[in-house]
């Protein structure tokens, strides 16, 4: 009996320790990065803002002399840890070539509608994220002590599962100084692309470095953080259920 009580108590403690909360992560900020893409220098700005309607927007804008790439994720946040995707937009204009991808999430009909690349519709089961805000959810889970992650992500009209795993911890030399960072690897099967990300608890689990290696070309895509500025907020940052 004593053993059963002890095991039950440990189970409750474990559940409490790893309970998920996004309140400390889903807060407005501005961050900038610099790096290279296949040898070409790039600059990236990433912002998270919330409007008066309590709808959140996560944006990512990258550019160099060859062109621009912009991504925007619009979603609602229900505390403590629910992100409800509303719209994802991707626009690319590089060397006179343009392409786009848009995914609209209609939760009243449980239908996702994609236009541009991979256009069509798909049925939503509930909890689907997009190619941007799933990284925000990854940060939430890191802040809650998790070390393995699996996210349902709408990529155009296709539902994919993005898997990640914490593989270690390193001291990273950044423009903001040396920071301790968790090393997270994206887990892919039958792929020649390797993606590793570094997230720092000291900076609210912000990504401080990204390395993506493709095929035989090492360091095909590298980003390093240059600045990070939390933005003070005067109103509630989430919707009530």
PAFI-240450 format. One record per atom (N, C-alpha, C): x, y, z. Coordinates in steps of 0.02 Angstrom, whole numbers, plus 50000, padded with zeros to 5 digits. Last residue first. Layout:
# PAFI-240450
XYZ...
This chain:
# PAFI-240450
494265155948878493885150548847493135151948854494975171748837494705167048886494275161948851496485175548751495755175348753495545170548808497895185248809497575179148785496815179848789498545195648870498825193248807498485187148780497845210548936497895203248938498115200748870498885225348917498255221848921498375214348923500145230448905499725233348957499065229748966501795224948883501105224248865500665226548922503405227948812502945228348869502225228248845504325216748719503915222748715503415222648773506045211648716505355210548737504975217148735507205210548596506895215648638506185213748655508735205748534508105203148560507825208248609509925203548400509585207648450508945204248472510535193148333510895199448340510585203948393510745175448313510375181148341510825187148349511085167948158511325169348225510975175648251510835154948040510595161148070510885161848140511195146647889511415148147957511115154747979511185134247772510785139647799510965140647872512195125647739511805128447684511395134447708513255118847807513055125647824512685129047767513805108647669513755110147740513595117547750513125099347545513355106147559513245107847632512555087647513513275087447527513555094247545510995090247587511375086047541512115086047560511065103847698510695100347646511165096647600510845109847860511305106947812510905102847762510545123447958510215118447915510705116247860510505130548113510945127648063510565122448024510225144548215509935139248173510455137048123510105152348375510505150048318510125144648281509205156348466509795160548459510235158448401507515157148501508015153848459508595158648450507085159848673507125162148604507635157948566506845157348807506845151748760506795154048687507135169248870506435167048865506345161648812508515169748875508155174448832507445172048819508905159248954509065166048978508695171348937508635148348877508185149748932508285156848958508825148048703509115150148766508585151748819509025135748580508555140048615508835141648685509545131048419509775132448487509285137448519509295117948300509115124448327509355125048399509615109648149509755110148220509615117248242509235098748018509095105248048509205104948123509725091247870509805091147943509695098047970509205082047732509215088647763509245087847839508995070147675509685072347677509755079347708507875058147745507995064947720508735066547725507225047247813507395047047741507485053947711506425056847934506585050247909506715050647834506945068948056506655067247991506845060147974506875079248189506945072248172506575070848107507845093248228507235090848196507355083648173508565095948387508645093348319507965091248291509175107948497508585104248474508685102248401510015112348638510115110548568509555105848547509835126048744509645119148731509715117948656511155136848798510605135348753510475127848749511835150648881511725143448883511115141848842512775163348799512155161048830512135153448829513815177248787513785169948791513155167848829513095191148694513525188148744513455180548743512385194948588512125197048653512555194548710512955188548485513045195748486512815198648553513565173248563513115177148521513295184648525514105157448591514365164348588513935168348539513335145648694513365148548627513605155748631513535130848771513645137948782513775141048714512245118148761512895121048743512915128348764511495102348777511515109248799512215111948786510505090248683511045092448725510965099748746509425086948608509995082348605510575084548649507695086648602508265089848634508845084848635506845084648448507095081648509507685085648536505365084548343505985087448367506195083948431504325082748199504595079948261505265083248278502855086348120503525088848130503765086448198501785079148008501995078948077502725081048082500615087147897501235083747911501365083647986499365088447781499495088147853500125084047864499245099147642499485092847669499585093447745498995110847578498415106647592498605099847621500285119047661499825119447605499195115447623500475110447794500945112947744500565113247678500015110447957499735110947890500265114147844500605099348079500725105548043500405105347974500665092948237500305092348174500325099048138502195089048320501695094048305501345092448239503115083348455502795081148393502205085848379504605082048552504035085848528503775083148463505505080448703505325077548639504655080548617505655087248821506255086448779506125082648714504915099348935504875093748889505515093248847504875110549017505315104949035505285098948990504225121748980503875117449028504265111149045505005127348885504945131048948504615126849002504765118048783505425118548813505395121948881503445121348755503585114848783504285114548813503595134248702503175133148762503345126548795504385131348591504675135348645504265134448709503425124448516504025120948537504355124648595502545134848489502325129548534502915125348558503375141748401503165145048463502925139848514503415132548301504045133948336503895137648401502135133248253502325127048289502985127948325502015145048183501825145148254501975138548290502525141548051502845146348096502665145348169501765132147987502485131347983502865136348027500395129248105500675130848039501435130548043499375116248182499765122348183500015123848113497885108348239498385109248187498715116148192496875106348332497555107148357498085108048304495835096448232495895100148295496625100348318495695091448108495495087048163495495090648230495165097947954495525099148017495245094648071495375092547789494955092447849495375093347911495875103347655496005097547699495555098147760496055108947484495755109147551495935102847589497245118047381496725113047393496445113847463498965119847330498295122347342497805116547349500415120147328500035114947365499325117247381500585137647308500905131147307500525126247352498985145147309499685145547289499975138647283498025140447455498095143247388498825144447373497045130047559497705132347538497675134947467496005128847695496015130247623496685133247605495355117647810495935121847794495945122547718493895115747905494205115147839494785120047834492925116548006493495111948013493815110447945491985126148006491855120547961492395115147967492515134348101491785133348103491585127548058493835135748074493665131048127492915130048134494775137447943494075138947960493835133848011496275144047902495985139047947495275141147965497165145847752496655148647796496335142947836498735147947688498295142947718497815146547765499695151847546499245154247598498815148447623501155155547461500765150147491500345153147547502015160847311501675161947375501315155747397503325167947213502875162547229502575163947298504325174947083503875175847139503455169547150505885180047025505405174647029504985175447092506845189747029506285190846982505785185046982507635185047139507895185247070507325185147018506255181847237506975180947232507185180647158505045182947339505225186547278505985186647274503775174847425504475174847405504565178547340502725172647563502845176147501503595176447486501505164747655502205164447635502275167847568500385164447791500565167247726501315166747715499035157547879499765157347867499895159947797497785159648002498015160847933498785160547931497455153448125496945156848085497165157648012497695141748257497925144648194497335147648156497765143448420497255141848370497445145448305498645136648551498705141148494498205138948441498575134648721498245132848659498335138348607498925135448861499395132948811499065130748746498015140248958498725141548967499165139648908497455153648850497865151248905497575144748933497385154348682496955152748739497405150048795497705164648550498025161248607497535160548663497555163848373497295165848438497655161748492498575169648234498275164548277497975167748339499525170548088499015173848129498645168548168501115171948025500645167248057500175171248101502045175347882501615178047935501145172647960503555178547797503085173647823502685176947879504505183247653504125185147713503635179547731505985186747570505515181447590505165183747653506775194947432506465195047498506025188847508508385196747345507655196847352507425196647424509735199047332509415194747283508655194847287510205206347437510155209847373509825205547318509045200247562509715202247540509645205247471507935196147697508095199347634508855199847624506485190747787507185189747770507335193147703505365191247917505555194447854506305193847843504025184948002504725183647988504895186547919502805186648132503055188048065503805186948061501355182748212502065181248212502325182148141500035189648293500345189148228501105188248237498465186648379499195187048377499455186448306497085195648435497345190948385498085192148377496495204748516496825199148548497035193748498496105216148456495615210748456495885204248487497235223648458496715225448506496165220148510498555211448429498125217048414497615218348467500235207548465499535205948477499125212248465501735200848389501315206348412500615203748424503375196848359502755194048384502355199748415504575196148227504175200048275503565196048296506155195248157505575191348180505225195148235507185197948018506855200948076506245196748093508745194347944508065192147960507805195848021509875194747808509645197647871508915195747882511225185747729510515187547737510405190747804512475181847607512285184847671511545186747671512705166047531512475172947523512255175647592512985152747559513545157347547513345164547541511735147147581512145144647527512685149647507511435160347674511055155147640511435153147578511915166647834512055165347763511585159947738511495180147947511765173547931511915172947857510635187748085511035188248024511335181348010509135193648162509635188548150510045190348088508125200948291508455201248226509005196048223506535203248368507195200048366507475200648296505325208848482505665210048418506345206748421503785203248559504505204448557504715206348486502445198548670502705202348612503455203348617502305181448721502335188448740502655192348682502255166748751501835170548705501775177548731503025163148863503315162948796502915167048747502305163348978502945166748979503265167248910501155155948943501085162848964501755166748963501055142848909501375147248860501395154448882501255127348991501025134248995501415138448946500985110849044501155115348989500855122148999501805101549171501195104649146501385110149096502855094949229502875095749157502215098449128502545094949366503185097549343503175099049269501315088349371501355095349388501985098549361501695075349335501205078949295501245086449308502585072449440502825072649371502355076549327501705072449549502255077249547502515078049476500895061549516500605068249521501145073549517501855051449522501505052749459501195059649460502195051749656502695053449606502375055049539500985047349711501235054049727501755056349676500945034349662500415039049643500645046249655502045028849727502045029249654501525034249630501605029949860502205033349838502215034149763500495021449859500405028549875500995032649850501135009349831500645012049784500535019449795501935007849945502265008449880501785011449829500955006350044501405012150047501735013349980500424993950000500005000050000500435006350000
